[in-house]
Amino acid sequence: MKTPVTFIIFKRPETTEKVFEVIRQAQPEKLFVIADGPRNDREGEAEKCEATRSIIEKVDWNCEVIKNYSDINLGCAKRVSSGINWVFENVEESIILEDDCIPDLTFFRFSEELLEKYRDDTRIASITAQNCQFGRNATNYSYYFSRYSHCWGWATWKRAWQHYDLYIKLWEEVKATNILSDILLDSKAVSYWNKVFQSIYENPTGITWDYQWTFTCFMQSALTIIPNVNLISNIGVGADSTHFTSGEDFSYINMATEAIQFPLKHPLFITRNTQADNFVQDTVYGETTLQIFKQKLKEVLKSLNIKPMKKAESSLNLNHR
């Protein structure tokens, strides 16, 4: 495989090994590896980071391995974003995988072909492995176009990534001019993404970097290519997970994968699939009635200058009753 692969790792040797085995089957000629450093206050994390990095030493095919390992912990947002910046200082395009997302082997050929086909088409920002339709909204083609930039296994070009801004400095102007309403055309979606981007703007170097990429794609009116079948499975839920814990219920975690068929059947038009996007907004990004109620309750309490009870206090009161 000619296309460079970027592999983002940290401290989970078990999941890293599984993703690495699929990369080994694809045998890219060039492998970029981005690794964050351990946190000093986490017992045993330095050993986990070392064990994870040792997996990269198992490369046994004709491959140039280029490493970007941090000695200190930069955090998810800074480490991933700075790492991808570094990749695109060296190459024009890459397939990007994280240490807890196992792709179907056909994702590599799928990405490689489409990276070439749309290389100079600035309407397209990325190619993803993830399909969240659960069999719904299928097209007659091998893929469709979306405004949502899923990043559990994806590929992009330097020309698209150059617009990325971890700090989303444009947000204040976007918010003031209500640009999201023109982009999303749905009040619930606008409300959801307003909250997300405001939170990111206030804390851009927290644990997320991918919402900033979504913001970038929105601002560029750029589309993402979504395969007509799901090509990735996130196995990262658990105690060591940065974003999810085993107690949470996400139906799109650990989804089954399916090989995509070749030759690819390309769409005859480049326009986003509104029906599929609406489904994703409602299921992946939609707020539940309970979440909306809690948010409104917080706003009411704040207006009355009443501090909400802490979870422990609330539980005690309920138990007492």
ZAMARGU-4260 file (C-alpha; in steps of 0.2 Angstrom, whole numbers, plus 5000, padded with zeros to 4 digits):
<rodrens>
0) 5000/5000/5000 | 5007/5017/4995 | 4997/5028/5006 | 5005/5033/5022 | 4996/5027/5038
5) 4996/5037/5054 | 4994/5027/5070 | 4990/5037/5086 | 4994/5027/5102 | 4996/5030/5121
10) 4994/5018/5135 | 4984/5003/5129 | 4995/4989/5123 | 4980/4976/5122 | 4970/4987/5110
15) 4985/4994/5101 | 4991/4976/5097 | 4974/4972/5088 | 4974/4988/5077 | 4993/4985/5073
20) 4989/4967/5067 | 4977/4975/5054 | 4990/4988/5049 | 5002/4973/5047 | 4990/4965/5035
25) 4989/4981/5024 | 5008/4983/5024 | 5009/5002/5021 | 5026/5008/5015 | 5026/5022/5027
30) 5020/5022/5045 | 5019/5038/5056 | 5017/5034/5074 | 5011/5048/5087 | 5012/5044/5105
35) 5008/5054/5121 | 5019/5053/5136 | 5013/5046/5153 | 5006/5057/5167 | 5017/5058/5182
40) 5002/5056/5194 | 4996/5040/5187 | 5004/5024/5194 | 5010/5012/5181 | 5006/5023/5166
45) 5024/5025/5161 | 5026/5006/5160 | 5009/5005/5150 | 5016/5018/5138 | 5032/5009/5136
50) 5023/4992/5133 | 5012/5001/5120 | 5027/5008/5110 | 5036/4992/5110 | 5022/4985/5099
55) 5028/4997/5085 | 5045/4988/5085 | 5036/4972/5078 | 5035/4980/5061 | 5042/4965/5050
60) 5038/4971/5032 | 5046/4984/5021 | 5041/5000/5029 | 5048/5016/5034 | 5043/5019/5052
65) 5043/5038/5058 | 5040/5041/5076 | 5034/5056/5085 | 5035/5052/5104 | 5032/5064/5118
70) 5042/5063/5134 | 5029/5072/5143 | 5010/5071/5143 | 5002/5084/5132 | 4984/5078/5134
75) 4973/5071/5120 | 4969/5087/5111 | 4986/5094/5110 | 4995/5078/5107 | 4983/5072/5093
80) 4982/5089/5084 | 5000/5093/5085 | 5004/5075/5079 | 4993/5077/5064 | 5001/5094/5060
85) 5018/5085/5060 | 5012/5071/5048 | 5006/5084/5036 | 5023/5093/5037 | 5030/5077/5029
90) 5016/5071/5017 | 5001/5077/5007 | 4989/5064/5013 | 4987/5050/5026 | 4975/5037/5033
95) 4973/5040/5052 | 4970/5026/5065 | 4969/5027/5084 | 4974/5013/5096 | 4956/5008/5099
100) 4948/5007/5082 | 4949/4991/5072 | 4946/4994/5054 | 4940/4981/5041 | 4955/4977/5030
105) 4946/4984/5015 | 4946/5001/5022 | 4964/5004/5017 | 4960/5001/4999 | 4944/5011/5000
110) 4953/5026/5007 | 4968/5025/4995 | 4957/5025/4980 | 4946/5039/4986 | 4961/5049/4992
115) 4967/5049/4974 | 4950/5052/4966 | 4946/5067/4976 | 4964/5073/4979 | 4961/5090/4971
120) 4942/5092/4975 | 4941/5105/4989 | 4923/5101/4992 | 4929/5084/5000 | 4938/5086/5017
125) 4940/5068/5023 | 4935/5049/5020 | 4929/5040/5035 | 4927/5021/5040 | 4912/5024/5051
130) 4894/5021/5046 | 4881/5025/5059 | 4866/5021/5049 | 4863/5003/5056 | 4857/4998/5039
135) 4846/5013/5036 | 4847/5025/5022 | 4857/5014/5011 | 4862/5021/4994 | 4865/5013/4977
140) 4883/5018/4978 | 4898/5012/4988 | 4897/5028/4998 | 4888/5045/5001 | 4893/5062/5006
145) 4890/5070/5024 | 4893/5085/5034 | 4898/5075/5048 | 4917/5071/5050 | 4917/5054/5059
150) 4935/5051/5065 | 4936/5033/5070 | 4947/5028/5056 | 4948/5041/5043 | 4959/5049/5029
155) 4962/5066/5024 | 4974/5078/5014 | 4986/5092/5020 | 4975/5104/5009 | 4960/5100/5021
160) 4969/5099/5037 | 4978/5116/5035 | 4961/5124/5040 | 4961/5116/5057 | 4962/5127/5072
165) 4962/5118/5089 | 4957/5134/5098 | 4942/5138/5085 | 4946/5156/5086 | 4932/5160/5074
170) 4919/5154/5086 | 4915/5171/5093 | 4911/5178/5076 | 4901/5162/5071 | 4891/5163/5087
175) 4887/5182/5085 | 4881/5180/5067 | 4872/5164/5070 | 4881/5156/5055 | 4876/5138/5062
180) 4858/5141/5058 | 4863/5144/5039 | 4873/5128/5039 | 4863/5116/5049 | 4845/5122/5045
185) 4838/5114/5061 | 4835/5122/5078 | 4839/5106/5088 | 4855/5103/5079 | 4860/5122/5081
190) 4857/5121/5099 | 4867/5105/5101 | 4882/5112/5091 | 4881/5129/5099 | 4884/5120/5116
195) 4898/5109/5110 | 4908/5123/5102 | 4905/5135/5116 | 4912/5122/5128 | 4927/5118/5116
200) 4930/5137/5115 | 4931/5139/5133 | 4942/5124/5135 | 4951/5120/5119 | 4965/5109/5126
205) 4954/5097/5136 | 4951/5079/5130 | 4944/5082/5113 | 4952/5087/5096 | 4939/5080/5084
210) 4925/5092/5088 | 4937/5106/5082 | 4939/5096/5066 | 4920/5096/5064 | 4920/5114/5066
215) 4933/5116/5053 | 4923/5106/5041 | 4907/5116/5045 | 4916/5132/5042 | 4923/5126/5025
220) 4906/5119/5019 | 4916/5103/5017 | 4909/5085/5015 | 4915/5069/5022 | 4914/5052/5012
225) 4904/5039/5022 | 4905/5021/5016 | 4889/5012/5013 | 4894/4999/5026 | 4903/5001/5043
230) 4921/4998/5041 | 4927/5001/5059 | 4924/4995/5077 | 4928/5005/5092 | 4934/4993/5106
235) 4940/5007/5118 | 4926/5007/5131 | 4933/5003/5148 | 4942/5009/5163 | 4957/5015/5153
240) 4946/5025/5140 | 4949/5043/5138 | 4931/5047/5133 | 4920/5032/5137 | 4917/5021/5152
245) 4909/5003/5152 | 4894/5010/5161 | 4889/5021/5147 | 4877/5015/5133 | 4883/5019/5116
250) 4875/5008/5102 | 4888/5014/5090 | 4903/5008/5100 | 4910/4991/5096 | 4899/4990/5080
255) 4901/4975/5068 | 4911/4978/5052 | 4908/4973/5035 | 4920/4972/5020 | 4916/4984/5006
260) 4915/4978/4988 | 4926/4982/4974 | 4926/4989/4961 | 4919/5004/4970 | 4902/5011/4963
265) 4905/5030/4963 | 4890/5042/4965 | 4886/5052/4950 | 4883/5068/4960 | 4892/5077/4975
270) 4879/5082/4987 | 4876/5077/5005 | 4863/5064/5010 | 4851/5075/5020 | 4841/5060/5026
275) 4856/5051/5033 | 4863/5066/5041 | 4847/5069/5050 | 4847/5052/5057 | 4865/5054/5063
280) 4861/5071/5071 | 4846/5062/5080 | 4855/5047/5086 | 4874/5051/5088 | 4873/5069/5092
285) 4855/5072/5098 | 4851/5076/5116 | 4839/5066/5125 | 4823/5073/5134 | 4832/5070/5151
290) 4847/5080/5145 | 4837/5094/5139 | 4827/5095/5155 | 4843/5095/5166 | 4850/5109/5155
295) 4834/5119/5157 | 4834/5115/5176 | 4852/5122/5178 | 4847/5138/5169 | 4832/5141/5180
300) 4842/5137/5196 | 4856/5149/5190 | 4843/5163/5186 | 4837/5161/5204 | 4855/5160/5211
305) 4852/5143/5218 | 4866/5130/5217 | 4861/5113/5211 | 4864/5099/5224 | 4879/5088/5221
310) 4876/5070/5215 | 4880/5063/5232 | 4869/5075/5241 | 4855/5072/5230 | 4857/5053/5232
315) 4857/5055/5251 | 4841/5066/5250 | 4832/5053/5239 | 4838/5039/5251 | 4831/5048/5266
320) 4814/5050/5258
</rodrens>
